[in-house]
C-alpha cells in the first residue's frame, strides 16, 4: 500500500499554525472536521508535557 506523507515546516507557534491551516482549508472549500487536544487527553492519563514552543520564533 502506498503512503501519502505531506510535511511542511513553519516558523509559527503551534496554535498559530493550527489557525492558519484551518483558515486556508476553508479558503479552498474544505473544512477541518476534528481537532483533538492530545496534551489534555494525555494529562488525564498521567502524561504531562510542557507547552509547545518554537525556539526560532521570538
N, C-alpha and C positions, 0 to 999 in steps of 0.2 A: 504494500500500500504506500502511495506517495504521501509525504507530509508537506504541508504548507506552513512555512515559518516566515513571518514578515516582522522585522525588528528595526526600530528607528530609535536613535539616541536623542536626548534633549538636554537643554540647559535649565529647564523649568523644574520647580519643585513638583513633587508627586501630585498634589491636589491641583496645581495649575495645569499639569499635563492631562489629567483626567478631564478637567473642564474644557480644555482645548479640543480633545478628541470628541467629547460629546457635542460641542458646538459645530465642529467640522463635519461630523457624521450627519447632523440634521441638514446642513447646507447641501449635502449631496443626496438628500432624500431618504436617508436611513435613520435609525434611532438606536440608542443603547437600550437593550431590554432589561438588563440586570446589572447592578453594581453591588459587589459583595464587600463587606467590611471585615476582611480577613484578620486584621490586627485585633479587632474587638472579639471576633469569634475565637481566636486562639487564646486571648487573655482569659476568657471564661474557662478554658480548659487548662489554665495554669502556665501558658507560654507567654512570656512578656518580652516586648521588644521596644526599644526607644523609637521616637518619631523618625520617619524617613527624612533624609536631608540630601542636599546636593552640594558637595564641597566646592564645586565650581561656581555656584550661584551665590552672590554676595548680597 
